[in-house]
Amino acid sequence: MSRDDRTPHTDAPEGAERLQKVLAAAGVGSRRACEDLIFRRRVTVNGRVAQLGDKVDPATAVIHVDGERLVTDTRLVYLAMNKPRGVVSTMADEKGRTALADFLGNRVEQRVYHVGRLDADSEGLLLLTNDGTLAHRLMHPSYGVPKTYLCEVSGPIPRNLGKRLMAGVELEDGPAKVDSFRVVDTLGRTAQVELTLHEGRKHIVRRILGEAGHPVSRLIRTSIGPIRLGDLRAGRTRRLTNAEVAALFKAVGD
């Protein structure tokens, strides 16, 4: 079958654009390369295999390339931020404290919101977006998106601490446990430990380690699902790549 013999779907919404144009605008590749992806049946739109000649509305179409979600709505913004210590996890603060929006300036035209929180004394990775559906899924406990933290705690660290935390400790609002735990470094009577967990109760990391007898003096969130803090400096933001956004959707089952 030649490319011209393919019969496109005809239920395109009014004002829709050629699919290959939408894919190219989203950074997938040249229009010719995008046509080839469609021809090879590697693109789906709203759950069906796309055809050459298809038209889509980039603001509403759910598009996957090789099984990975591609966001084509140019109004959607996905940011990673390294929240500094002492900053409250709100976009604006009625008490006049330094808030997240103070670090965005005029670089982001759209109004974005933080996905989850870090308390004022904690620092590290926050996600900011105006994609309400994705934000809800990332925060909902049923999706179990893991988060990793680097903590400075009082030492020394007993050898069985990891096993104890993975087995679970009893808190006032119910048991809690971590998914993984390791000691990163020790220095005198302090230690750096890394732990990963997927629940999001308030102050859960500080409470778990405190209950185990190792209160936290510094806490840095280093990853949320597939997104890593990396070398992003405190107070800075960066836009997530298409691959990172696709990985986030995959983490919540899309």
Disulfide bonds with the S-S distance in Angstrom:
none
